[in-house]
Each structure stands twice: as C-alpha cells, then as structure tokens.
Amino acid sequence: MNKNNSVFKTLLEILIVSTRLGFTSFGGPVAHLGYFHEEYVRRRKWMDEKSYADLVALCQFLPGPASSQVGIGIGVMRAGVLGGITSFIGFTLPSVIALIVFAIILQGLDVADAGWLHGLKIVAVAVVAHAILGMAQKLTPDLKRKAIALLALVGTLLWQTAYTQIAIILLSGFLGFLMFKQQKEDNPSSLSFPISRRFAVICLTLFFGLLIVLPIINQATSISWIALFDSFYRSGSLVFGGGHVVLPLLEREFVPTGLLTEEQFLTGYGAAQAVPGPLFTFAAYIGAVINGWQGGLLATLAIFLPAFLLILGTLPFWHQLRSNAKVKGALMGVNAAVVGILIAAFYHPIWTSSILDAIDFAFAAILFSMLVFWKLPPWIIVLTGAIGGWLISYL
C-alpha cells in the first residue's frame, strides 16, 4: 500500500507541475524547452543537465512535437509509462480545451467576413515567417543543405499530391545519407529509462503498423472517424522540425477535401498562437470544426499517438542510434527539407490568402517586428492582430 501511495503521489506531482506548465508555456517549442529546463532541471532537479540535453537531442531527432516528447520522456523517467501519460495530459489539455471551445463558438457565429479573423490570418504570416528564419539558420547552414531545402520548396509547390511530403522527406533523407554520412557525433552519452527493449519494439511495431494499416482500412470503409484518425495520425507521424511544419500536412489533408475552408484553417492556426502548450493542439480545433468536441478529442489522440509510440520505442536504443553517423547524416537531409516544405506552405495557403493588399503587408511587418525585434509574448501579437484586423476592415 505504501508503494501504491508513493506512485500516486508521484503521478499527482507530475500532473500538477505539467498542468501549470500547460497553462503558462507560451512561445513555441524552443520556449517550452526553456520552461522545462527551469522547472524540471533547475528547480526540482528531477534530472541533470546532461540527461536533459540528451533527451532534447533524441526528441529533435524524432518526427513529432519535440517539446511534448521531452515532457513525455521526463514523465517516463520519473514514473514509467504512466508518468509519461500524466505529463502529456497536464501539458496538453489546457490548450486542447481552449481550442475546442473556440471552434465550437466560431461554428455558432456568423463571422465569415469578420475583420478580426483576417487579422488572425495576418498573425499566421508573422509567426510562420519567424519560424522559417529561425529554422533556416539552424538547419541549413551550408550550401548542400540549402540546395536540399530549395529542391523541397520547388517540389512541394509544383508537385502537389497527397504523397508529396512523404516522397520529399524520403528523398532528402537519402541525399543527407550520401552527403553527410561521415558526420560525427560529439560527446555521445546514454540515458537510462524504465522501459524494456521488448516493450520498445512493440511500440515501434505499432507505430509503423498503424501508419501502413490505417490508410488501407480507410480506403476499404466509409467510416468518417477512421478517415479522421488516419489523417491526423499520418500528419503526426511525418512532421520533422516542430509544430509549424504540421501546417502544410494538415492543410493538404483537410482543405482540398472540403472538410475545412482556408478561412477556417488559418483562423484556427492564428488562434493556436494565442494559447500556451504545444502547437500540435491545432488538431483539436480542426477536429472540433469537423465533428464537434468528440472530433477534437479524437484528433488530439491521433496526432499525438505517433509521438508517444516513437519516444517509448526509441528511448532504450538512443545511444546506439545517436552514435551512428549515417543515421545522423540522413536526419540532416530531412531537417533541411523541412525548411523548404515550410517555405512552400508560407507562400500557399498563408501568404496568398492573408496578404491581399499593401495595408495587410504593412500590418504583417509590424506584427513580425513586435515578435522578432521587440520579443513581445505571442498572446500580445495575437491580440494585436485581431484588433488590427478589425480596424483595417473599417478603412
């Protein structure tokens, strides 16, 4: 009984701490990692600096929402798989609830031509432009990776199919393998987690199994929730480089099919900047627009499930994986392609449907400056965008 009480207290502590972070962690994945470091490493000393750095490195390596995976990993280190689930729920639920409520309210109002919605779309221009600049500096520092990014950009814009992103990511990984296979890993180290290799293999098998089987089941049936789950699961499985990169994947899943208009899509993306927590909770908004709060919860489960399976499946093998120069080289190619894919999404649908005249461009430049140069919190940018869009509508 004492052991059970101890486990319960640990899980409750994880839930309280992660929920507080879920309510207060504004600023995107890089800011989230800073909040985690302050709370888990400096204040609570749940792990040391080196272990935290190794965990962050693993989550940057994997597709999916890096900050959420770091939170899951910390929970797993603290209290096993239940600890990971608890940490995820606390960090994610506040923004999920906020975006589902926003979607439901939006559905009940006639706001199709509202100026403040156009303002939120302009916010998306500033936020994604900032993300592109930061990622390009980090992920394409040399001419080889700039060339991969350019190929990804051109391919994404000119070859728009459901499989474009998958093909580009695979090709870029192969090019990275050829170009950077001699890349060495500095100061490799290992982490210990309460997960067996057998359990990890089961998680990886489930990850790839669902990625293959779900589209087949979707094609063979006409069940709407399976189609929804498949689309979000696939998007969550193929996102390298952080939350902003999920934008083109989700846009191509739902806008061309008519399940979501570009207006609804970009409005939700703008709103997602106003809430704390991971940007992947944008899926909760899309799911709620399509099928109410049930759709929002299903979308959240589907888009985050790959992140869970991957972090649990790779933790025991991370030391060997990280020290493999060929794997690291392939990842460098994939990360460079991510920059090109994101630039393509920045052009369409973000720029083409948001910047309609000179005043829109001027306002986007103001919001970008507030975010990048004055370093104001994202919620201020979103609020300014909504108010500014409303005022512009009267000009």
BAVEXVO-511274 format. One line per 4 residues: number of its first residue (from 1); their letters; for each residue x, y, z of N, C-alpha, C. Coordinates in steps of 0.1 Angstrom, whole numbers, plus 2048, in hexadecimal, padded with zeros to 3 digits. Example, Ala and Ser with C-alpha at 12.3 -4.5 7.8 and 13.67 -1.06 7.14 Angstrom:
2
1 = as = 884:7C7:84E:87B:7D3:84E:884:7DF:84E; 880:7EA:847:889:7F5:847:881:800:84F
! end
This chain:
395
1 = mnkn = 808:7F4:800:800:800:800:809:80D:800; 814:80C:808:81D:818:808:823:81A:7FA; 826:80F:7F3:82B:811:7E6:821:817:7DC; 814:813:7DE:809:819:7D5:807:827:7D9
5 = nsvf = 808:82B:7E6:807:839:7E9:812:841:7E4; 81E:83C:7E4:829:843:7DF:828:845:7D0; 823:83B:7C8:821:83C:7BA:816:847:7B7; 80C:846:7BF:801:850:7BD:805:85E:7C0
9 = ktll = 80D:860:7CA:813:86E:7CE:81C:873:7C2; 824:86A:7BD:82D:86D:7B2:825:872:7A6; 81B:86A:7A2:813:86D:797:80B:87A:799; 806:87C:7A5:7FF:889:7A8:808:895:7A7
13 = eili = 815:893:7AC:81E:89E:7AB:821:8A1:79C; 823:896:794:826:898:786:81A:8A0:77F; 80E:89C:783:802:8A2:77D:801:8B1:781; 804:8B4:78D:803:8C2:792:80D:8CB:78B
17 = vstr = 819:8C6:78A:824:8CD:784:822:8CF:775; 81F:8C4:76E:81D:8C5:760:811:8CD:75C; 806:8CD:764:7FA:8D5:761:7FD:8E4:763; 805:8E7:76D:809:8F5:76F:811:8FA:762
21 = lgft = 81A:8F1:75E:822:8F4:752:818:8F6:746; 80E:8ED:745:805:8ED:73A:7FD:8FA:73A; 7FB:901:745:7F3:90D:746:7FC:919:743; 80A:918:745:812:923:745:81D:923:73A
25 = sfgg = 81F:918:733:82A:917:729:826:91D:71B; 827:92A:71A:825:930:70D:832:931:706; 832:933:6F8:83E:936:6F1:843:92B:6E8; 83C:91F:6E7:841:915:6DD:84B:90B:6E3
29 = pvah = 84F:901:6DC:857:8F6:6E1:864:8FA:6E7; 86B:904:6E2:878:908:6E7:876:90E:6F5; 86B:917:6F6:868:91C:704:864:912:70D; 85C:908:708:858:8FD:711:864:8F5:717
33 = lgyf = 86E:8F3:70F:87A:8EC:714:881:8F4:71F; 880:901:71D:886:90A:728:87E:909:735; 870:909:733:868:907:73F:86B:8FA:746; 86C:8EF:73E:86E:8E2:744:87C:8E2:74B
37 = heey = 886:8E8:745:893:8E8:74B:892:8EF:759; 88C:8FA:759:88B:902:766:883:8FA:770; 878:8F3:76C:870:8EC:776:875:8DF:77A; 879:8D7:770:87D:8C9:773:88C:8C7:777
41 = vrrr = 894:8CF:771:8A3:8CE:774:8A7:8D7:77F; 8A4:8E4:77E:8A9:8ED:788:8A2:8ED:795; 894:8EE:794:88C:8EF:7A0:88B:8E1:7A7; 886:8D7:7A0:882:8CB:7A6:88D:8C0:7A6
45 = kwmd = 897:8C2:79D:8A3:8B9:79C:89E:8AB:799; 894:8A9:791:890:89C:78D:89A:895:784; 8A2:89D:77D:8AD:897:775:8B8:8A1:774; 8C4:89D:770:8D0:8A6:76F:8D0:8AC:761
49 = eksy = 8D9:8B5:760:8DB:8BD:753:8DD:8B4:747; 8E7:8AB:749:8EB:8A2:73E:8DF:899:739; 8D8:893:743:8CD:88B:740:8C2:893:738; 8BF:89F:73D:8B5:8A7:736:8BA:8AA:728
53 = adlv = 8C7:8AE:726:8CC:8B1:718:8CA:8A5:70F; 8CD:899:715:8CC:88D:70D:8BE:88A:709; 8B4:88C:712:8A6:88A:70F:8A1:894:705; 8A6:8A0:706:8A2:8AA:6FB:8A7:8A6:6EE
57 = alcq = 8B4:8A1:6EE:8BA:89D:6E1:8B2:891:6DB; 8AD:888:6E3:8A5:87D:6DE:898:882:6D8; 892:88B:6DE:885:890:6DA:886:899:6CD; 892:8A0:6CC:894:8A7:6C0:896:89D:6B4
61 = flpg = 89C:892:6B7:89E:888:6AD:892:882:6A7; 888:880:6B0:87B:879:6AC:871:882:6A5; 869:87D:69C:85E:885:698:854:887:6A3; 84C:892:6A2:842:894:6AD:845:8A1:6B4
65 = pass = 83D:8A4:6BE:83E:8B1:6C6:849:8AF:6D0; 855:8B5:6CE:860:8B3:6D7:85E:8B6:6E5; 857:8C2:6E8:856:8C6:6F6:84C:8BC:6FD; 842:8B7:6F6:839:8AD:6FC:840:8A0:6FF
69 = qvgi = 849:89C:6F6:851:890:6F8:85A:891:703; 860:89D:705:869:89F:710:861:89E:71D; 855:8A4:71E:84D:8A3:72A:849:894:72D; 846:88D:722:842:87F:724:84E:877:729
73 = gigv = 85A:87A:723:866:873:728:86A:876:736; 868:882:73B:86A:885:749:861:87E:752; 854:87D:74E:84A:876:755:84E:867:756; 852:861:74B:856:853:74B:862:851:754
77 = mrag = 86C:85A:754:877:858:75D:873:859:76C; 869:861:76E:865:863:77C:85C:858:781; 853:853:778:849:849:77D:844:83F:772; 84D:83C:769:84A:832:75F:840:837:755
81 = vlgg = 839:82D:74E:830:831:744:824:839:749; 81F:836:755:814:83E:75B:819:84C:75D; 825:84E:761:82B:85B:763:82B:863:756; 82E:85C:74B:82F:863:73E:821:867:73A
85 = itsf = 817:85F:73C:809:862:739:804:86E:741; 807:86D:74E:803:878:757:809:885:753; 816:885:750:81D:891:74C:817:897:73F; 814:88E:736:80E:893:729:800:899:72B
89 = igft = 7F8:893:733:7EA:898:736:7EB:8A6:73C; 7F3:8A7:746:7F4:8B4:74D:7F9:8BF:744; 803:8BD:73B:809:8C7:733:800:8CA:727; 7F8:8C1:722:7F0:8C2:716:7E2:8C6:718
93 = lpsv = 7DB:8C2:722:7CD:8C3:724:7C8:8D2:724; 7CF:8DB:72B:7CA:8E9:72B:7C8:8EF:71D; 7D2:8ED:714:7D0:8F3:707:7C6:8EB:6FE; 7C5:8DE:701:7BB:8D6:6F9:7AD:8DB:6FD
97 = iali = 7AA:8DD:709:79D:8E2:70D:79A:8F0:708; 7A4:8F8:708:7A2:906:704:79F:906:6F5; 7A6:8FE:6ED:7A4:8FE:6DE:797:8F7:6DA; 793:8ED:6E2:786:8E7:6DF:77B:8F1:6E1
101 = vfai = 77C:8F8:6ED:771:902:6F0:771:90D:6E6; 77D:911:6E1:77E:91C:6D7:777:917:6CA; 77A:90A:6C6:774:905:6BA:765:904:6BA; 760:900:6C6:751:8FE:6C8:74A:90C:6C8
105 = ilqg = 750:916:6CE:74B:923:6CE:74B:929:6C0; 756:927:6B9:757:92C:6AB:74C:926:6A2; 749:919:6A4:73F:913:69C:731:919:69E; 72F:91E:6AA:721:923:6AD:720:932:6AA
109 = ldva = 72A:938:6A4:729:946:6A1:72B:948:692; 725:953:68D:727:956:67F:733:960:67E; 73F:95A:67D:74B:963:67E:753:961:671; 74E:95D:667:755:95A:65B:75D:966:656
113 = dagw = 758:972:657:75E:97D:651:763:987:65C; 764:981:669:768:98A:674:777:98F:672; 779:99C:675:786:9A1:673:791:99B:67C; 78C:997:689:796:992:692:79B:984:68E
117 = lhgl = 793:97D:686:798:970:681:7A3:972:676; 7A1:97D:66E:7AB:980:664:7B8:984:66C; 7B6:98B:677:7C2:98E:67F:7C9:982:684; 7C2:978:688:7C9:96B:68D:7D0:965:682
121 = kiva = 7CB:966:675:7D2:960:66A:7DF:967:667; 7DF:974:66A:7EC:97C:668:7F6:979:673; 7F0:976:67F:7F9:971:68A:800:964:685; 7F9:95B:67F:800:94F:67A:80B:952:670
125 = vavv = 80A:95C:668:815:960:65F:822:964:668; 820:96C:672:82B:971:67A:831:965:682; 829:95C:687:82E:951:690:836:947:687; 830:943:67C:837:939:673:843:93F:66D
129 = ahai = 843:94C:669:850:952:664:85B:952:66F; 857:954:67B:861:954:686:866:945:688; 85D:93C:687:861:92E:688:86B:92A:67D; 868:92E:671:870:92A:665:87E:930:667
133 = lgma = 87F:93D:66B:88D:943:66D:895:93B:677; 88F:938:683:896:931:68D:89A:923:689; 891:91C:682:894:90E:67E:89F:90E:673; 89E:918:66A:8A8:919:65E:8B6:91B:664
137 = qklt = 8B7:924:66D:8C4:926:673:8CA:91A:67A; 8C2:912:680:8C7:906:687:8C8:8FA:67E; 8BF:8F8:675:8BE:8EC:66E:8C4:8EC:660; 8C7:8F8:65A:8CD:8F9:64D:8D9:903:64E
141 = pdlk = 8E3:900:655:8EF:909:657:8F9:908:64B; 8F8:8FE:643:902:8FC:638:8FA:8FB:62B; 902:8FC:620:8FC:8FC:612:8F5:8EE:60F; 8FA:8E3:614:8F4:8D6:611:8E6:8D6:616
145 = rkai = 8E5:8DA:623:8D7:8D9:629:8CE:8E4:623; 8D4:8F0:620:8CC:8FA:619:8C6:8F4:60C; 8CE:8EC:604:8CA:8E6:5F8:8BF:8DC:5FA; 8C0:8D4:605:8B5:8CB:608:8A8:8D2:60B
149 = alla = 8A9:8DD:613:89E:8E5:616:897:8EB:60A; 89F:8F0:601:89A:8F6:5F4:893:8EB:5EC; 899:8DF:5EB:892:8D4:5E4:885:8D1:5EA; 884:8D0:5F8:878:8CE:5FF:86D:8D8:5FC
153 = lvgt = 872:8E5:5FC:869:8F0:5F9:863:8EF:5EB; 86B:8ED:5E1:866:8EC:5D4:85D:8E0:5D2; 861:8D5:5D7:859:8C8:5D6:84B:8CA:5DD; 84B:8D0:5E8:83F:8D1:5F0:835:8DB:5E8
157 = llwq = 83A:8E5:5E2:832:8EF:5DB:82D:8E9:5CE; 835:8E2:5C7:832:8DE:5B9:82C:8D0:5B8; 82D:8C8:5C2:828:8BA:5C2:81F:8B8:5CF; 813:8BD:5CE:80A:8BD:5D9:801:8B1:5D9
161 = tayt = 805:8A7:5E0:7FD:89B:5E2:7FD:897:5F0; 7F6:88D:5F3:7F5:888:601:802:882:606; 80A:87E:5FD:816:877:601:823:87F:5FF; 821:88C:5FC:82D:894:5F9:836:895:605
165 = qiai = 831:899:611:839:89A:61C:841:88D:620; 83A:882:61F:841:875:622:84C:873:618; 84A:875:60B:854:872:601:860:87C:603; 85D:888:606:868:892:608:870:88F:615
169 = ills = 869:88B:61F:871:888:62C:87A:87C:629; 874:871:623:87D:865:620:888:868:617; 886:870:60C:891:874:603:89B:87C:60A; 897:886:612:8A0:88E:61A:8A8:886:624
173 = gflg = 8A2:87D:62A:8AA:874:633:8B4:86C:62C; 8B1:868:620:8BB:860:618:8C7:869:614; 8C3:876:60F:8CE:87F:60C:8D7:883:618; 8D0:885:623:8D8:888:62F:8E1:87C:633
177 = flmf = 8DC:870:631:8E4:864:634:8F1:864:62B; 8EF:867:61E:8FA:867:615:904:873:618; 8FF:87F:61B:907:88A:61D:90E:88B:62A; 907:887:635:90C:889:642:90E:87C:64A
181 = kqqk = 911:871:643:912:864:64A:91F:863:653; 928:86C:651:934:86C:659:933:875:665; 926:87B:667:924:884:672:926:87D:67F; 92E:883:688:931:87D:695:929:884:6A0
185 = ednp = 925:87C:6AA:91E:880:6B6:927:884:6C1; 926:890:6C5:92F:895:6D0:92A:890:6DE; 933:88B:6E6:92F:888:6F4:923:880:6F6; 922:874:6EF:916:86C:6F1:915:867:6FF
189 = ssls = 909:865:704:906:85F:711:8F9:858:711; 8F6:850:71B:8EA:848:71B:8E1:84D:727; 8D4:84A:725:8CA:84D:72F:8C4:83F:734; 8C0:83F:740:8BA:833:745:8AB:836:748
193 = fpis = 8A2:82D:743:894:82F:745:88E:822:749; 883:822:751:87C:816:756:874:810:74B; 879:80D:73F:872:807:734:87B:7FC:72F; 875:7F0:72D:87C:7E5:728:87D:7E6:718
197 = rrfa = 887:7E0:713:888:7E0:704:87D:7D9:6FE; 877:7CE:704:86C:7C7:6FE:860:7D0:6FD; 85D:7D8:708:852:7E2:707:854:7EC:6FC; 861:7F1:6FB:864:7FB:6F1:862:7F5:6E3
201 = vicl = 866:7E9:6E1:863:7E3:6D3:854:7E2:6D0; 84C:7DF:6DA:83E:7DE:6D9:838:7EC:6D5; 83D:7F7:6DB:839:804:6D8:83D:808:6CA; 849:805:6C6:84E:808:6B8:846:800:6AE
205 = tlff = 843:7F3:6B1:83B:7EB:6A8:82D:7F1:6A6; 827:7F6:6B1:81A:7FC:6B1:81A:809:6A9; 825:810:6AB:826:81D:6A3:826:81B:694; 82E:812:68F:82F:80F:681:823:808:67C
209 = glli = 81E:7FF:685:812:7F7:681:806:800:67E; 803:80A:687:7F8:813:685:7FA:81C:679; 807:820:677:80A:828:66B:807:821:65E; 808:814:65E:805:80C:652:7F7:808:651
213 = vlpi = 7F1:803:65C:7E4:7FD:65C:7D9:807:65C; 7DA:813:663:7CF:81C:663:7CB:821:655; 7D4:825:64C:7CF:829:63F:7C8:81E:638; 7CC:811:63A:7C5:806:633:7B7:804:638
217 = inqa = 7B6:805:646:7A8:804:64C:7A0:810:647; 7A6:81C:646:79E:828:642:799:826:634; 7A1:820:62B:79D:81E:61D:792:814:61C; 792:80A:625:789:7FF:625:77C:801:62B
221 = tsis = 77B:80C:633:76F:80F:63A:76B:81E:638; 75F:821:63C:75A:82F:63B:757:835:648; 75E:830:653:75C:835:660:764:842:662; 75D:84D:665:763:85A:666:76D:85B:671
225 = wial = 76B:855:67C:775:857:687:782:850:684; 781:845:67C:78E:83E:678:796:847:66E; 78E:84E:665:795:857:65C:79B:862:663; 794:868:66D:79A:873:675:7A6:86E:67D
229 = fdsf = 7A5:862:683:7B0:85D:68B:7BC:85B:682; 7BA:855:676:7C5:852:66D:7CC:85F:669; 7C4:86A:666:7CB:876:661:7D3:87D:66C; 7CE:87D:678:7D6:883:683:7E2:87A:687
233 = yrsg = 7E0:86D:687:7EB:864:68B:7F6:866:681; 7F3:866:674:7FD:867:669:805:874:66B; 7FD:87F:66D:803:88C:66F:80D:88C:67B; 809:887:686:811:886:692:81D:87E:690
237 = slvf = 81D:874:687:828:86B:685:833:870:67C; 82F:87A:674:839:87F:669:83E:88D:66B; 83C:892:677:840:8A0:679:84E:8A1:680; 858:8A5:678:865:8A7:67D:867:8B6:67F
241 = gggh = 86C:8BB:68A:870:8C9:68B:867:8D1:694; 85D:8CC:69A:855:8D4:6A3:846:8D6:69E; 83F:8DD:6A7:830:8DE:6A5:82C:8E6:698; 834:8F0:694:831:8F8:688:831:8EF:67C
245 = vvlp = 838:8E5:67B:83A:8DC:66F:82D:8D4:66D; 825:8D2:678:819:8CB:676:80E:8D2:66E; 811:8DF:66C:807:8E8:665:805:8E3:657; 80F:8E1:64E:80C:8DC:640:806:8CE:640
249 = ller = 80A:8C6:649:804:8B8:649:7F5:8B9:64C; 7F1:8C0:656:7E3:8C1:65A:7DB:8C9:64F; 7E1:8D3:64A:7DA:8DB:63F:7D7:8D2:633; 7E0:8C9:62F:7DE:8C1:624:7D4:8B5:627
253 = efvp = 7D3:8B2:634:7CA:8A7:637:7BB:8AC:638; 7B9:8B8:63B:7AB:8BC:63F:7A6:8C8:636; 7AE:8D0:630:7A9:8DB:628:7A5:8D7:61A; 7AD:8D0:613:7A9:8CB:605:79D:8C2:605
257 = tgll = 79B:8BB:610:790:8B1:611:783:8B8:615; 783:8C5:618:777:8CC:61C:772:8CB:62A; 77A:8C3:632:776:8C2:640:778:8CF:648; 781:8D7:643:784:8E4:649:787:8EE:63E
261 = teeq = 782:8FA:640:786:905:637:793:90B:63B; 79A:912:631:7A7:918:635:7A5:923:63F; 799:929:63F:796:933:649:796:92D:657; 78F:922:658:78E:91B:665:79C:916:66A
265 = fltg = 7A3:911:660:7B0:90B:663:7BA:916:669; 7BB:921:662:7C4:92B:666:7C0:932:672; 7B2:933:674:7AD:939:681:7B1:931:68D; 7B0:924:68B:7B4:91B:696:7C3:91B:699
269 = ygaa = 7CA:91C:68E:7D9:91D:690:7DD:92A:697; 7D6:935:694:7D9:941:69B:7D5:940:6AA; 7C9:93A:6AC:7C5:938:6BA:7CE:92F:6C2; 7D4:925:6BB:7DE:91C:6C2:7EA:923:6C7
273 = qavp = 7ED:92F:6C1:7F8:937:6C6:7F5:93D:6D4; 7E8:93F:6D7:7E4:946:6E3:7E4:93E:6EF; 7E4:930:6ED:7E3:928:6F9:7F1:922:6FC; 7F3:91E:709:800:918:70D:800:90A:708
277 = gplf = 80B:903:70B:80C:8F5:708:810:8F2:6F9; 810:8E5:6F5:816:8E2:6E8:80D:8E6:6DD; 813:8EA:6D2:80B:8EF:6C6:804:8E3:6BF; 808:8D7:6C2:800:8CB:6BD:7F2:8CB:6C1
281 = tfaa = 7EE:8D2:6CC:7E0:8D3:6D0:7D8:8DA:6C6; 7DE:8E0:6BC:7D6:8E6:6B1:7CD:8DB:6AB; 7D1:8CE:6AC:7C9:8C3:6A8:7BB:8C2:6AF; 7BB:8C6:6BC:7AF:8C6:6C3:7A5:8D0:6BD
285 = yiga = 7A9:8DB:6B9:7A1:8E5:6B2:79B:8DF:6A6; 7A3:8D9:69D:79F:8D4:690:795:8C9:693; 798:8C0:69C:78E:8B5:69F:781:8BA:6A4; 781:8C4:6AC:775:8CA:6B2:76D:8D1:6A7
289 = ving = 773:8D7:69E:76C:8DE:693:765:8D3:68A; 76C:8C8:688:766:8BD:680:75B:8B5:687; 75E:8B2:694:755:8A9:69A:753:8AC:6A9; 752:8B8:6AD:74F:8BC:6BB:75A:8B8:6C4
293 = wqgg = 757:8B8:6D1:761:8B6:6DB:767:8A7:6DB; 75E:89E:6D6:763:890:6D4:76E:890:6CA; 76C:897:6BF:776:898:6B4:783:89E:6B9; 782:8A8:6C2:78D:8AF:6C7:796:8A6:6D0
297 = llat = 78F:89E:6D8:796:894:6E1:79D:889:6D8; 795:884:6CE:79B:879:6C6:7A7:87F:6BE; 7A6:88B:6B9:7B1:891:6B1:7BD:892:6BA; 7BB:896:6C6:7C6:898:6D0:7CD:88A:6D3
301 = laif = 7C5:880:6D5:7CB:873:6D8:7D3:86E:6CC; 7CD:870:6C0:7D3:86A:6B3:7E0:871:6B0; 7E1:87F:6B2:7ED:886:6AD:7F8:884:6B7; 7F5:882:6C4:7FF:880:6CE:803:871:6D0
305 = lpaf = 7FB:868:6CC:7FF:85A:6CE:80C:856:6C8; 80F:85A:6BB:81D:857:6B6:828:85C:6BF; 826:868:6C4:831:86D:6CD:833:864:6D9; 828:85F:6DF:829:856:6EA:830:849:6E6
309 = llil = 82C:843:6DB:831:836:6D7:840:838:6D4; 844:843:6CE:852:845:6CA:85B:847:6D6; 857:84F:6DF:85F:852:6EA:861:846:6F3; 856:83E:6F5:857:832:6FD:85F:827:6F5
313 = gtlp = 85E:827:6E8:864:81D:6E0:873:81F:6DE; 878:82C:6DF:886:82F:6DC:88F:831:6E8; 889:834:6F4:891:837:700:89B:82D:703; 898:820:703:8A2:816:706:8AD:815:6FC
317 = fwhq = 8AB:819:6EF:8B5:818:6E5:8BC:825:6E1; 8B9:82F:6E9:8BE:83C:6E4:8CD:83D:6E4; 8D4:837:6ED:8E3:838:6ED:8E9:833:6E0; 8E5:827:6DC:8EA:821:6CF:8E6:82A:6C3
321 = lrsn = 8D9:82E:6C3:8D4:836:6B8:8DB:843:6B6; 8DD:84A:6C1:8E4:857:6C1:8F2:856:6BC; 8F9:84C:6BF:907:84A:6BC:909:846:6AD; 8FE:842:6A6:8FF:83E:698:900:84A:68F
325 = akvk = 90C:84C:689:90E:858:680:905:858:674; 901:84C:66F:8F9:84C:663:8EB:850:666; 8E6:84C:672:8D8:850:676:8D8:85F:678; 8E2:864:67F:8E3:872:681:8E3:87A:674
329 = galm = 8EB:875:66A:8EB:87C:65D:8DE:87C:656; 8D6:871:657:8C9:870:651:8C0:87A:657; 8C1:87C:664:8B8:885:66C:8BC:894:668; 8C8:897:665:8CC:8A4:661:8C5:8A8:654
333 = gvna = 8C4:89E:64A:8BE:8A0:63E:8AF:8A2:640; 8A8:89A:648:89A:89C:64B:897:8AA:651; 89F:8AE:65B:89D:8BB:661:89E:8C6:657; 8A8:8C5:64E:8A9:8CF:643:89D:8D0:63B
337 = avvg = 897:8C4:637:88B:8C4:62F:87F:8CA:636; 87F:8C9:643:874:8CF:64B:873:8DE:649; 87F:8E4:648:87F:8F3:645:878:8F6:638; 87C:8EF:62E:875:8F1:621:866:8EF:621
341 = ilia = 862:8E4:627:854:8E1:628:84C:8EC:630; 852:8F1:63A:84C:8FC:642:84B:909:63A; 856:90C:632:855:918:629:84A:917:61F; 848:90B:619:83D:908:610:830:90B:616
345 = afyh = 82E:906:623:822:908:62A:820:917:62D; 82B:91E:62F:82A:92C:632:825:934:626; 829:930:61A:823:936:60E:814:933:60C; 811:926:60D:803:921:60B:800:916:615
349 = piwt = 7F7:918:61E:7EC:922:61D:7EE:92F:625; 7F8:930:62D:7F9:93B:636:7F9:949:630; 804:94B:627:805:958:621:7FA:95B:617; 7F7:951:60E:7ED:954:604:7DF:957:609
353 = ssil = 7DC:953:615:7CE:955:61A:7CE:960:625; 7DA:965:629:7DA:96E:634:7DE:97C:630; 7E8:97D:627:7EE:98A:623:7E7:98E:616; 7DC:996:617:7D4:999:60B:7D7:9A7:605
357 = daid = 7DD:9AF:60D:7E1:9BD:608:7EC:9C3:611; 7F0:9CF:60E:7FB:9D5:615:7FA:9D6:624; 7ED:9DA:628:7EB:9DC:636:7ED:9CF:63E; 7E9:9C3:638:7EB:9B6:63E:7FA:9B3:640
361 = fafa = 802:9B6:635:811:9B4:636:817:9BD:641; 812:9CA:642:818:9D3:64C:815:9CE:65A; 808:9C9:65C:804:9C4:669:80C:9B8:66C; 80E:9AF:663:816:9A3:665:825:9A6:669
365 = ailf = 82A:9B1:663:838:9B5:666:838:9BA:675; 82E:9C1:679:82D:9C6:687:82C:9BB:691; 824:9B1:68E:823:9A5:697:830:99D:697; 836:99C:68C:843:995:68B:84D:99C:694
369 = smlv = 84E:9A9:693:857:9B1:69B:855:9AF:6AA; 848:9B0:6AD:844:9AE:6BB:849:9A1:6C1; 848:996:6B8:84B:989:6BC:85A:987:6BD; 861:98B:6B2:86F:988:6B0:879:992:6B7
373 = fwkl = 876:99F:6B5:87F:9A9:6BA:87C:9AE:6C8; 86F:9B0:6CB:86B:9B4:6D8:869:9A9:6E1; 868:99C:6DC:867:990:6E3:85B:990:6ED; 84F:995:6E8:843:995:6F0:83D:987:6F1
377 = ppwi = 836:983:6FB:830:976:6FC:826:974:6F1; 825:967:6EC:81C:964:6E1:80D:968:6E4; 808:968:6F0:7FA:96B:6F2:7F8:97A:6F0; 802:982:6F2:801:990:6EE:800:992:6DF
381 = ivlt = 808:98A:6D8:808:98B:6C9:7FA:987:6C4; 7F5:97D:6CA:7E8:978:6C5:7DD:982:6C8; 7DD:988:6D4:7D3:992:6D8:7D4:99E:6CF; 7E1:9A2:6CC:7E3:9AE:6C4:7DE:9AB:6B6
385 = gaig = 7E0:99F:6B1:7DC:99A:6A4:7CD:99B:6A2; 7C6:996:6AC:7B7:996:6AC:7B2:9A4:6AC; 7B7:9AC:6B5:7B2:9BA:6B5:7B6:9C2:6A9; 7C2:9C0:6A4:7C6:9C7:698:7BE:9C2:68C
389 = gwli = 7BB:9B5:68B:7B3:9B1:680:7A5:9B7:680; 7A0:9B8:68C:792:9BE:68D:793:9CD:689; 79D:9D4:68D:79E:9E2:689:7A1:9E4:67A; 7A9:9DB:674:7AB:9DB:666:79F:9DA:65E
393 = syl = 796:9D1:663:789:9CF:65C:780:9DB:65A; 783:9E5:662:77B:9F2:661:782:9FC:658; 78E:9F9:654:796:A03:64C:792:A02:63D
! end
